[in-house]
Amino acid sequence: MPVLKSRPPKYQRSGKYAVVYQHGKRIYLGDYGSPESHTAYSRFVAESQANPTFYLSKGEPNVSVKELAVAFLDHAKVTQSSTDYKNCCTVVLDFLLKLYGDSTPVDSFKPSCLKLVREEMVKSQRFCRNTINKYIRRIVSLFAWGVENDSVPAPTWQALKTVRALPKGYPGTFDHPEREGVPEWVRGSENK
């Protein structure tokens, strides 16, 4: 799969300073036009392409669910297939950020929050039970990725892993019928 690189933010002027804007955050690079600011910009571009979470506050409680999700989507865009990326966007944008896209800190996202997101998926009637369970695992993996990149406290992710999958027959869910095997008469005609 080819790796796509997103275009880096522009080197800009803010008063006498050089800045870049990344996901709504202003990052100062030094005096505008100075060699130091150009060096800082080059480092910023390299770091942002190597690790989309580098601009998040490492290990601090002020990283929001929205910031984590946006950084994860940046990462997913260059590391996942277009289908997986689209599914990831559906889960994150349509459900997670609809409820927690404000300034909710990642360490305040508890299992009850994850269950609320899951209930929104059930209410939408867009997905079967197995797909909902898969999407909830994707959200948990988003937080695991945040732990790996020093943006989410490990206990938050560990707590989210305790949320159980929806069992068969869960109210409001549906299952697709199991696929039937190919009839013997069809398989027999293939051997002729």
N, C-alpha and C positions, 0 to 999 in steps of 0.2 A: 504494500500500500504506500503511495507517495506521501511524504510528509509535507503538509502545507504550512507555510509561514505567514502569519498575519502581518500586516503592515504596521510598523511601530508608530507610536504617537509622534507628532511633530515637535521639533525643537522650537520653542516659542519665547516671546518676550513678555515679561510682566514687570512693568516699571524698569528698573535697572537690572533685573534678574532674568536669567534663562530658566525656563520651566518646561515640564511636560505634564500632560494630564492623562492619568491612567484610571479608568473606571471612577471618574468623579473626584479623584484625589490629585491635588497639585503637588508636584515634586520639584523642589528647587535644585538647580544644578550649579549655581554660582553666578558671577557677574555675566551678563549677556555678552556674547562674543569673545569671552576670554578662553584661552587654551584649556583652562581647568574645566569650564562648563562644557566644552566640546568633548573632553575626556570623560566627564561624568555622564554625558549623553550617550557616548559609545558604550560605556559600562552598563548604563540603564537598558539599552537595547539588547545587549548580549545577555544580561541577567533575565530580562523579561521573556526572551525567547527560550532560554534554558529552563526557567522555572517560573510559571505564571503567578505563583503565590509570593514571590519575593517582596512585593510591595505591601503585603499584608503585615500586620503587627504580629510578630512571632511570639506565640505563647501568651498573648495578652487577651484579656476578656472582651476587648472592644472590637474584635473581628465579628462582623455580622454574618448571618446566614446568607444574606444577599451577596456580600463580598466573596464569601467562600464559594457560593454557587457560580458566580461570574468567573472567578479564577479557575474553577473546575471545568467550566464550559470552554474556556480558552485552551486548557490542557486537552480536553476531549476532542476539540476540533482538529488538533494536529496529531492525535494518537489513535483515534478510533475511526472505523469505517463510517461512511456517510449515513448508513442506516442506523448504526448504533448511536451516532451523534444525534440524529433526528429524534430517536426514541428518548435519549437522555434529555434533550431539550424539552420534549413533551412533558416528561415527568417533572423536571426542575421548574420550567417556566409556568406550565399550566396548573400545577398543584402546589409544589413547595413554596414558590415565591408569591403565589396568590395569597397564601395565608401568612407567610413569614418573610415577605420581601421588604419589610420595613427595616428598622434598626435592631431587630432581635439578635442579641449576641449568641454565638454558637454554643457557648456553655450554658445557655438557658433553654436550648432545644432538647427537651426531655422525651422519654418514650411516649408520654401522653400527647406531645406535639406530633410525633410521627404517626400515632394512631389517628389523630385528627386529620392529617393529610390523607391517610389511608381511607378514612370514612368519606372524604370528599371524592376520592376515586370511585368508591362503591356507589355513592349517590349519583355520580355522573352517568352510570350505566354504559360507559364507553368500552370497558375492558372486562374480560372474564376474570374469574378468581385467580387463576394461575398467573395471568399478566399483572394483576395488581400485586401479587406476592413478589413477582420479579422486579417490578418498579420500586417497591419498598426496599428490596435488597440493594437496588441502585442508589437510593438515597443514603442508605447505611454505608455503602461503599464510598459515596461522596465524602462522608464524615471520616471514614478510614483514610482516605487520601489527604484530608485536612490534617489528621494526626501525623501522617507520614511527612508532611510538609510544615510541621510545627505551627499550624494555625488553629488546631482544635485540641483541647485537652483530652487525653486518652480516656478518662472516665466517661466523657460524653459519648464517645463512640461505643465503648463497652456497654453502656446503659442502653443504647439504641439497639444493640445486637440481641437484647432480651425480648424484643417484640416478636411474638410468634406469628408464623404465617397463618393466613385465614384458612380454617378447615373447610372441607367439602360441606356444602349445605349452609354456609354462613348466610344469615339473613341479608337480602338485597343483592347477593352475588349470583352469578350463573356460571355454569361450566359448559364448554363445548362438548358435544357427544364424542365419545372415543372413536377413533378411526377403526373401521373394520378392515380385516385382512382382505387380500385379493382373493376372489373366489378360485377354487381349484380348477374349474373349467377354463379360466383365463390363464392361469399359470401353466396348465397343461398344453395350451395352444402355443405358448412361447417356445416350448421344446421341440416343436415340429418343424 
